[in-house]
Amino acid sequence: MILVETPPNIVPATACPVTRVRILNQLGKTLRVASYDMLNNSLIGESTYSIDTNDKEILVTWATPTSRTLMLAVLEVYDGTTLVERWSQSFIYVPYATVLNLPSSDYNVAYICKVGGVTKLIDKTNVAFLDAMNIVVIRKSGYLAIYDGVNKVVEVMGKSAIFELSIQVPRDIAKAFANYIDYNPVASIVYKEYTLAEYLGSLAYVKLLTNNLRFTNVGTTVYELESGDFMVKCRFYADLYSPIDWHRILAILSGIASIIAGFTVAIMSFGASLPISIGLIISGIAILSGTALVLSNALAEAPSQTIAMAESVTVKATDEITSYKNSLYSYIDSLVNQGRLTVDEANTIKSYVDSIVNTSINSINELNTLVKKAYDEGYNKARSDYMKWLIVSGLGGFMGGYVVGKSK
């Protein structure tokens, strides 16, 4: 049995992680310690130790490279040349990270590595390490901040908030979103006419994202920039005291990072050098901006701000998803005129697009009614100090549902 005292999670310095390891009931065998660069599967370093007792404690060191990457720490027990037991864990290596000191030691910090989309969590800490390879999310009760590299894109304090994150994805990398098309007839057409991959794939990913967010979604859309790149906008509600909502936010960001990393690693396998590949991954996902509106948990207190926010989200999200649909329809029609799609194939794609967009618009349009109704009811109850209300509106996506939560 292999027991590791403190497995490496993130190494923010030019150092090799060291920890104590116990090997139980493996007398006479050999322990191999190895580390690999997960981006190109190269061996960075290895060493071996003889196991001369049934309870052997060894201080092991994993070798590291000279530049940032995602690493794999490996422990293997061999009986001669036969592998009998293996332990492994990834860790993020950022030797020149910027240190961010936090006000106290009660923060939780998540590191989402753009190389592989791997997420590492550090609980109860007073420091965070910022590097271009990572998205860092910092949280404690009533507080949340998101950093892309060293850039702070959003910071909010309060009971709950509506967030908006604008995530830019380069056009070539957006093609990888085609893997999320969940309707086989459309997937077959995209296989034939691959230029549709980034358009339909981005829309399919919005469907998946809003499905996963479920009742916390308040309008997730996608649109094409003048540069040809794509912008995914995630608007979602989060209870800043809820660990469940905290993990939902991590799921959004790590999911996108995984897609980007998978695509750029594939590019590297066709001959790009290691530094270029990491550069592609780092630039492949960029959170360009973030905003957050703090919501009061006592709706008797000036509800007009949240109602106005609801109206603003409704207009923006509807305009974005409608514009994207119209642009996509124009492109589909152009492919028909060029003989690259049949009319039947075009109609199949348009029906798929409609199934996502129409549901999104219908659910987005419910927002104002739901918010105003909840505030009317909540205000009447709050006047007698009977109950505080918190609204969670699910909009702009595949689920199109909502929840109104109450707490005394």
Secondary structure as UniProt FT lines:
FT   STRAND          2..4
FT   STRAND          10..11
FT   STRAND          18..24
FT   TURN            27..28
FT   STRAND          30..37
FT   TURN            38..41
FT   STRAND          42..50
FT   STRAND          55..61
FT   STRAND          69..79
FT   TURN            80..81
FT   STRAND          82..93
FT   TURN            95..96
FT   STRAND          98..101
FT   STRAND          107..113
FT   TURN            114..116
FT   STRAND          119..125
FT   STRAND          127..130
FT   TURN            132..133
FT   STRAND          134..140
FT   TURN            141..142
FT   STRAND          143..148
FT   TURN            149..150
FT   STRAND          151..157
FT   STRAND          160..169
FT   HELIX           171..174
FT   HELIX           175..180
FT   HELIX           184..192
FT   HELIX           194..196
FT   HELIX           197..213
FT   HELIX           214..216
FT   STRAND          217..218
FT   STRAND          221..224
FT   TURN            226..227
FT   STRAND          230..239
FT   TURN            240..241
FT   HELIX           243..268
FT   TURN            269..271
FT   HELIX           274..284
FT   STRAND          286..295
FT   TURN            299..300
FT   HELIX           304..337
FT   TURN            338..339
FT   HELIX           343..365
FT   HELIX           367..383
FT   TURN            384..385
FT   STRAND          388..393
FT   STRAND          402..407
//
